[in-house]
Amino acid sequence: MNAFEELFSDIDGGRVLDVATGEGGYIPVLRSYLGSFTHITGLDMKQLLLRKAQKKLDIERIEFTQMNAEHLGFETKTLDTVNIAASLHHLENVRRVLAEMKRVLKPGGKFILTEMHRDGGTEEQFTAIRIHHWAAAVDTSLGILHDRTFARQEIIDFVDELNLVNIEIRDFSGKMINPRDASAMAGISEYLDRYHQRLVSKSSNEMLLQQELELRASLTSKGFQREPLLVIIAERA
């Protein structure tokens, strides 16, 4: 059984909200593995990303809308499931967004959070974390909101502050059997290339360019394993 199927198959999603959906990358996970759902709304501030999401996921019962996650345009206690995935480190005010997610969630509704964190256990994972943090520094240098990933306990603390109940915490190591897996290595190389082009097209930050060379060397010598992932499922009392 797929790990997400194990986690989500017993959840009756009902009306689902996917916060900071971006290009809708997590919606196929919800659509495939939730036990059921009636409707999924993906929201984001960036219209360009929403257009891409709509193009890829022009599917019945799924829609996308532009909205500020710090001020959700839904009535209090009206949604059955709220989800946020791989987005905490892109938010200006994490606590405000999570509080809004709780506000719109019905009593007994499901709160789902999936986030990578920086507490990697292998050299290969540390390389991946450093690459992600370098990309965040590139975006920051260009005025784009993108912070370093949080520590595992910081993420748990954010959720603890919400006073949710029936909290389930699952860890996924991100470790691959082969840290030199060709597909994974190609993917992370493309990620570096994409951020390199972003950097040189707008800036000539020599420090970041030097860091890129060091990261590429580390990737070549040590390989790559994905950042560890934390999944938290809880309910509103």
N, C-alpha and C positions, 0 to 999 in steps of 0.2 A: 504494500500500500504506500502511495506517495505520502511524504511527511505532511504536506498541506491537507491532503484528503483526510488523514488521521486527525488533524487538528480541527478542521472546519466542517467535516461531513455531518456532524450532529447539530450544526447551527442552522436554525430557520432564519435566514437573513432578513426576510420581509423587505422593508424599505431601507436600502443600504446607501450610505454616503461615503464616498472615497475622497478624502481631503488631500489637497496638494497632489492631484492625480497626474500632473505633467502630461505626458503623451498617453496616459491610460495604461501604463505598463503592468500595473498590479491587478487591473480589472479582470483579465483572463483567469487569474488565480482565483479570485472571488467567484467568478461565473462558473468555473469548472468544479470547485471543491466545496463551496457552501452546500449544505444539504438541500436548500431551496432559497429562492428569493423572489420578490415580486417586481422590484425595480432597483436599478443602480444608478446613482447620480455621481459623476466625477466632477470635481470642481478644482479650479486653479485660477490664479491671477493673470496668467499669461495667455492671451488669446491665440498666439501662434501655436503654442503647445496644444491647446484645446482643438484647434483646427486639425492638427495632425492626429490627435486622438480620435476625433470624429470620423476622419477618413479611414483609419485602421479598424475602428470598432463601430461601424454603422449597423448596429444590431438592435433588434426589438428589445425593449425594456431596459436599454442603456442610453443615457443622455449625458451631455456635458454642459456645464455652465460656468461662466466667469464670476468669481466671487472671492471676496477677501475672507480667508479662514479665521481671521481675528474677530469678524463680525458676521457670523453665519445668518443667512436670511431664511431661517426656519424657526417655527414656533418651538417653544420649550417643551421637551418631553414628547416629541412627535415621531422620531425615527427609531427603527428597530435595531439597526447596526451602524456603527461608525467605524471607519477604518482610516489609518494613515500608515504609509509604507515608504521607507527609505527617504524620508523627507524632513525629519526633525532638524538636521544640520543645515537645512535650507530656510529655516523659519527665523524671522526677526524676533518673535516673542513666543517661544515654545509653550510656556505656561498659559498664555492667553488662548492660544489655539486649542490646546488640550481641554481647557476649561469650557470653551465653546462647544467642543465635541461632546463633553459630558452634558452640557445644558440641553442640547437638542435630543439627547438619548432618552428613550422611554425607561421607566423603572423595569428592571429585568432585561433590558436591551444589552446587546453585546458591544463591547469596546475592544477593538483589535489594533494592535500596534506592532509593526515589524520594522526593525532598524538594525543596520550594521553598527558595530562598535569597534573601538581601537585596541581592545585587549586581546590581541592576537597571541597565539602560543608558539608559532614557529617563525623561523627567519623568513620563509617564503610569504607568510601572512604579513610580517612586518614590512616587507617590500611593498605589498599591496596597499597597506595602510599609509605608508609614506607617499606612494603615488597618488592616492586619493587626497591626502593633505596638500600635496603640491598642486594638484588641480584646483583645490579650494583657494590656495594662495594666488593662482593665476586669475581665477574669477574675481577674487577680492581686489586684485591690482587693477582690474578693469571696471570696478564699481558694481560687480554682480554679487548678490548675497549668497555666500557659500562658505560655511564654517567648517572647521575640522570636525570629524566625527566625535561623538561623545564616548566616554567610558561606559562600560556596561552598567555599573551601579548608578551613574547619573541618570540613565534612562529609567531604571527601576524607581529611582527617587521621584522623577517627574510623575510617574503613574501613582506612586504611593500618596502623593499630595492630593490626588483627586478623590480619595476615600471611596474607591470602588470596592466591590466585594467579589468573592469567588474568583480570585486572581490566579491564573495559571501562567507559569513562566517556562518557556522552552528555549533551549539553546541549540543552535546549529553551528558546528565548528567551522564550516567553510573549507576544511581540509580535503584535498583531493588525493587519491592514491598516487597519482603521478603529477608532481608539481611542474613538470615540463610538458603537460598535455598541450598538444599542438593547437587545438582550438582555443583553449584558454589563453595561451601565450599570444596567439594572433589577436584575440579580442583586446587584451590589455595593451598591446602594441598600437592597435588602432586608436584606443583611448588616448594614449600618449600623443600620437600623431595629431589627433583632433585638437587637443589642448595646445600643442605646439603651434599649430596654425592660428589658433585663436590668439595666442600670445604674440607671435611675430607680426600679425596683421595689425595689432593695435598698440604694441609696446616693444621696447627693446631692453627689457629688464635682464641685465646680465646675470644677476644672482639666480633668478629663476631658470634661466637657460643653462647655467652651470649645474644647478640641482637636477635638471632634466637629464643631463649627460650622466650624472652619478646614478640616477635611478635606472636608466637604461642599462648601465653596466651591472648594477645589482640584479636587475631582472635577468640578464644574460647568464650571470654566474650562479644565481641561487634559484631561479625559477619563480613560480607564482602560485599562491593559494589564496582563495577568496577570503575577504574579511569575515570574521565570525558574525553570526546573525542572532538577534534576540527577537522572539515572538512572545507578546503578552496578550492574553485574552482575559477580559474581566467583564463584570456586569455592573450596571447602575443599581444601587439599592432601591 
